Amino acid sequence: MDYKEILWSPVRIGNHECINRFFAQPMECVDSDTEGNPTERTYRRYENLYKGNFGFVDLEAITVTNESRARKTQLEIMPRNEKPLAKFIKHLKSIHPKVKIVFQLTHSGEISEPEFSRRVTVKPIYGKGGDLLTEEEVDHIIDQFVLSSKIAQAAGADGIDLKFCHGYLGSQILRPYNDRKWKYGGAWENRSRFAYDLMERIRKGVNDKNFLIGSKVSVWEGFPGGCGSAGPDSPLMDLTESIDLLKGLEARGASYFVESLGNVHASMNYMEAVQDEPYLAYLHFYFANMMKQALKPETVVIGSSFSPFRGKKNKLLFIAPGKSSLFAMGARCISDGMMDMIGLGRQSFADPFTPLKLKEGREEEIKYCTQCMNCEELMIRQQPVGCVAFNKSYAELFKEIRKTMGKLTELHT
Ligand SMILES: Cc1cc2nc3c(=O)[nH]c(=O)nc-3n(C[C@H](O)[C@H](O)[C@H](O)COP(=O)(O)O)c2cc1C
């Protein structure tokens, strides 16, 4: 089979079928209105992903509370947002009824921005801090996630993605660094309680076999004491707990997982391979394969970090262009059984029509992500996010921001 046949073959997730193997990664774009509802910009972005024929779309990190959040104009999922979200989903489904969409539910915890919200922590970490969360507060956060899941269901989403990656609250609780002696810390049994209780409560709360529940997980956070390390301050990788988490969530009804690595503050490049380090993408394949081997064959594993592969012009060495392009590499990863779908993050900004153009034989027209990281800079600066390289309106915004605010010195939150 050639790569087009592989990438355009359908795949089952739970009781759903995706039309192809393209997954639009959750990508925060800081463009909601003041109540956390989608705006014109949000509509345009997702319309394009639907028109571009991504088989499976993950709606960017949508916060279950506006009390603690990372972005000033972040999408929110609280009772007041139900109607606007329902309208939004209805509109998207009218564009392409077969495209599946899940909402990535999140709480930002220690990544919350104190300038406009409350930074909270399970155990203060060097360089961040925040108010120490009590057991009752975490119990309440679980209630908020369950409520948000029901809102997602009522709004017409096909499911949810529980965000256990990149250092947001889900990962903060799980990581060995959380050795505080409390209901949600210390022994793995306590650190995994949040994830497992959440999963069980949501399954029961939505009570619908067709409602997809999955999770994007940083299987290795990439700093001492982070998820996937051997102890509270250990720099050594140990994936025992990460594998247990995946299996534990699967046993409780998760039907898909998105592989990820890293942390937005401490180890950004593991999350998003930058221009001069495209080979970091290979690390992701190792972890996706590990997930695939650990889980049941029917559980869908989605791989990450495909943007650096681009077309036939990339910076990968020792490999012929025909084999290292995004499509060739993606199809290879699927046919070798390392993963079931390929996730496109920054590439979905550069060209949301990537899957459709492949299907229609218009590969030459595809615009490939340059990993310039200007989208990331817009996000860090709390501005609406999009592709600065190929979208004029974001290019102009970026120029303006650089003029008024100067160059960003550090590219992390
Ligand atoms: C501007 C921006 C926003 C992002 N927002 C999210 C998000 O909301 N949730 C998430 O899990 N990952 C988020 N990510 C990470 C991507 O989903 C993805 O994992 C990462 O960019 C690697 O994929 P890529 O090489 O295809 O870009 C974001 C990345 C960028 C650059």
The ligand as an SDF file (V2000), in Angstrom:
LIG
                    3D

 31 33  0  0  0  0  0  0  0  0999 V2000
    0.5360   27.2680   19.9190 C   0  0  0  0  0  0  0  0  0  0  0  0
    0.4320   25.8880   20.4830 C   0  0  0  0  0  0  0  0  0  0  0  0
   -0.6520   25.5310   21.2600 C   0  0  0  0  0  0  0  0  0  0  0  0
   -0.7540   24.2380   21.7980 C   0  0  0  0  0  0  0  0  0  0  0  0
   -1.8550   23.9100   22.5430 N   0  0  0  0  0  0  0  0  0  0  0  0
   -1.9760   22.6470   23.0390 C   0  0  0  0  0  0  0  0  0  0  0  0
   -3.1510   22.2650   23.7630 C   0  0  0  0  0  0  0  0  0  0  0  0
   -4.1140   23.0190   23.9080 O   0  0  0  0  0  0  0  0  0  0  0  0
   -3.1820   21.0090   24.2550 N   0  0  0  0  0  0  0  0  0  0  0  0
   -2.1680   20.0950   24.0700 C   0  0  0  0  0  0  0  0  0  0  0  0
   -2.2470   18.9590   24.5450 O   0  0  0  0  0  0  0  0  0  0  0  0
   -1.0740   20.4350   23.3580 N   0  0  0  0  0  0  0  0  0  0  0  0
   -0.9690   21.6640   22.8280 C   0  0  0  0  0  0  0  0  0  0  0  0
    0.1230   21.9870   22.0670 N   0  0  0  0  0  0  0  0  0  0  0  0
    1.0830   20.9100   21.6910 C   0  0  0  0  0  0  0  0  0  0  0  0
    0.6290   20.2490   20.3700 C   0  0  0  0  0  0  0  0  0  0  0  0
   -0.6660   19.7350   20.4770 O   0  0  0  0  0  0  0  0  0  0  0  0
    1.5820   19.1250   19.9180 C   0  0  0  0  0  0  0  0  0  0  0  0
    1.6170   18.1210   20.8980 O   0  0  0  0  0  0  0  0  0  0  0  0
    3.0020   19.6380   19.6410 C   0  0  0  0  0  0  0  0  0  0  0  0
    2.9730   20.8850   18.9720 O   0  0  0  0  0  0  0  0  0  0  0  0
    3.8030   18.6270   18.7940 C   0  0  0  0  0  0  0  0  0  0  0  0
    3.1660   18.3930   17.5600 O   0  0  0  0  0  0  0  0  0  0  0  0
    3.6510   19.1060   16.1900 P   0  0  0  0  0  0  0  0  0  0  0  0
    5.1020   18.7550   15.9940 O   0  0  0  0  0  0  0  0  0  0  0  0
    2.7660   18.5000   15.1430 O   0  0  0  0  0  0  0  0  0  0  0  0
    3.4580   20.5470   16.3490 O   0  0  0  0  0  0  0  0  0  0  0  0
    0.2600   23.2710   21.5330 C   0  0  0  0  0  0  0  0  0  0  0  0
    1.3450   23.6420   20.7320 C   0  0  0  0  0  0  0  0  0  0  0  0
    1.4500   24.9180   20.2120 C   0  0  0  0  0  0  0  0  0  0  0  0
    2.6270   25.2720   19.3460 C   0  0  0  0  0  0  0  0  0  0  0  0
  1  2  1  0
  2  3  1  0
  2 30  2  0
  3  4  2  0
  4  5  1  0
  4 28  1  0
  5  6  2  0
  6  7  1  0
  6 13  1  0
  7  8  2  0
  7  9  1  0
  9 10  1  0
 10 11  2  0
 10 12  1  0
 12 13  2  0
 13 14  1  0
 14 15  1  0
 14 28  1  0
 15 16  1  0
 16 17  1  0
 16 18  1  0
 18 19  1  0
 18 20  1  0
 20 21  1  0
 20 22  1  0
 22 23  1  0
 23 24  1  0
 24 25  2  0
 24 26  1  0
 24 27  1  0
 28 29  2  0
 29 30  1  0
 30 31  1  0
M  END
$$$$
